[in-house]
Amino acid sequence: MEDFELDTLATRIASKLGVPVPGLGADRPLVDIRSTTALLVASVEYTQSIQFNGTAGQGYGPNNSVRLVAYKSMVARAYPLVQRGTFGSDTLTGQRVTGELTLSIGDRVIYSTGPTRSEGARIGAAAHLDRGSWDREVTIYGKRDKISLGRPIAVNCPLNFLIPAYCCQPGRMYATVHLWPVNDGPASPHACQSSEYLNFISVQPPKVCLVRISWQDGQGNVTRPTDVEMLTTVADAGRMLPFPYFESTILGFEETRSDNFAKLSTNTGGCNAAWSSLITRLNVTRIFTRLFGLGNIVYGMVSQAAIPASGNYNSGCGNTEESGAGFSGKAPTFAHEIGHLYKRVHVAVAGNSDPNYPNYGGSVRSIGEVGIDTGTFPPKLYEPWNSDDIMSYSNHRWISPYTYEHILDQHDLYDTGPIDLTQLRLVFVLDFRVHRTVGGGSRVEVRSSTLLEAPGPLPSHRANAVSPLSLDILDGNEQILATHHCTWAPMHGGGNCNCCSEQPQVTLDREPWLDFQEVMEWPASAVSAIVFHRGGEPFHTLQVGEPPEVAISEPVRDGSYLVAQIRTTHPREPVTVTVLFSTDKGTSWQPIAFDPPDGQLKLCVDQLTGGDFCVLRAIATAELRSATADTAPFMLQRTARRIYLCMPSHECPQPSGPVVLSAVIDSHGLGAPATDELRWTSNLDGDLGFGYSLIANLREGRHVLTLTAPDGDGGTLAQRGIIIVSGRGS
């Protein structure tokens, strides 16, 4: 091995890893280590989704500048190197190094663990470090720097450590990685360490309401996405996003459709007709989930049965700051639409892209770094040469440091405080379409309207929305009581293709129609009409008229469903029906159905919270007037949060070693349990740890695993599963 001066080695390390080397430069130790062989920690990366090691020229700051989120699983990757002494022999290169990682707060150790590779990592030169492998070493033959090699090159992986989510507590924590040669032990004179403070940011889990969309094929077969499919889609996407987890609630209302969701839009980058129609309905749903405190994000999960067997297809669609939809099981599509909701635009989609997205070199869509999926073992690595940013339209996607940081900047965009469900105010919800006519005029098609009392805040305006028209609310003297400015933003599709044609830019007055879903406070004064205008003379008027009549039958149990019949009449207009559900005799409400077909209300009992004094309320609206009908109070068995375990089947014995355990939860509108409230135990190994996901080392035998969590109603849930560990190493 050739001799190097210390600064020359530091330059090579920095060039390879793109970072300053601990212990060099201004922090150079007083002892000149050039006289003896030394073990160095070139760098330690602490990462939860995407690595970052000071990519040269991007201006992101020092090593590990991607921020860390509290209660999100983390890995540490330590890079050991040998400094050969100028006057000494090299006795370390080719040996193996192991170590220990500790997290502490003050004098208290929070967590301590060894590396994931029991035999340690091989020590080599900086140029031979491979960040794209996990506990894997290879030996290659060939040429390097145009010089033929007479001996093989050993490509070395980092020494890796896993840190479970419950140990990543909010605030400042001290992390230390202590390394030593395997043959010498911890007291080796060559032992070294790297220490630094880590700061974990508190990020509130986003509240996502999921709408189940079943699909009916041409033969009449209906396929329904399961709870586990939908919840797992959200959880899988969450591992790449800067959130500890999602608070997911599966809503009680669902749809069955036969639209061609897979058809590509005529303008790639836009939504096809099926997605556009669904998103329009979901936008109305989101208004109600926000008004009643269920959640600020609504996402429709369409059955995978609608995906074609081959070819490109439109995998999802969204509308910035409102709603999104995609196929169940397509986690990248969910992450893509969530990115839009947090103000991220496309990457490398012609005519509709972020002009500031950095070119890391090579592909303009590249993530630029090594992405890490901490939900698998070994963690799946996404390398920049074949992985594109989640906001692109490529097939193989992960998140880049650029997108991760920008979403993290907006992490509180949908945070809300608790809602007092007893403090109600009158609001008006209007879903309508404005058609452009040949003569330059406009025609308004009102699709639904609801006048009701609700406790929550009104949804905010979208950041990229424009206001092409306004609504004036008039009293009996044609005086303006209030003006509401309607907003519109284009929908964006999520293609499953490798390239996209340019999305044409059109002005609003050239669209054949514009869809609006609006909510406004209703004045206490007597209202006579709503007029539509574009700043000039009104072009449409809705007059206050006669309220509809409505009646609802007492609910009856039909298997796993609760069934009731709603009857409405009105002499002139179609009637919009919204159904609310209460568990406390009408003190608080939540929406559970909209316009049930033929007035038949059919509710899945498992999706209703239940209680001793349940009430159904039907609200019918027509001609800007509403009427209500309630059932008598009835008793329904309480349904708390639902937990589903995701782990290897006991029918396939697992080899000894790490096993990934995870859980997905339908919060049922009761809030999500905290990470440290999910406790895993084994009948053989006792306590295993806490969290939504955990990697456990299980001994040989038949393990009965139990996950316990609060049920959201003052009790405790316990879900069990079986894993058989064979004792055979992997």
FENZINOR-V942981 format. One record per helix or strand of 3 or more residues. SS is the DSSP state (helix for helix, strand for strand). FROM is the first residue (numbers start at 1). LEN is the number of residues. If there is no record, write none. Layout:
ss = [SS SS]
from = [FROM FROM]
len = [LEN LEN]
This chain:
ss = [helix helix helix strand strand strand strand helix strand strand strand helix strand strand strand helix strand strand helix strand helix strand strand helix strand strand helix strand strand strand strand strand helix strand strand strand strand strand strand strand strand helix strand helix strand strand strand strand strand helix strand strand strand strand strand]
from = [6 25 33 38 74 96 108 126 138 153 159 165 171 192 207 227 247 255 273 297 304 314 323 331 371 380 401 425 442 466 480 491 508 513 529 540 549 556 561 576 590 597 600 605 611 625 634 642 654 675 679 686 693 701 716]
len = [12 3 3 10 10 10 7 3 3 5 5 3 11 10 10 12 4 3 19 6 3 6 5 11 3 3 9 12 13 9 9 5 3 9 5 4 4 3 9 7 5 3 5 3 12 6 3 5 13 3 4 5 6 10 14]
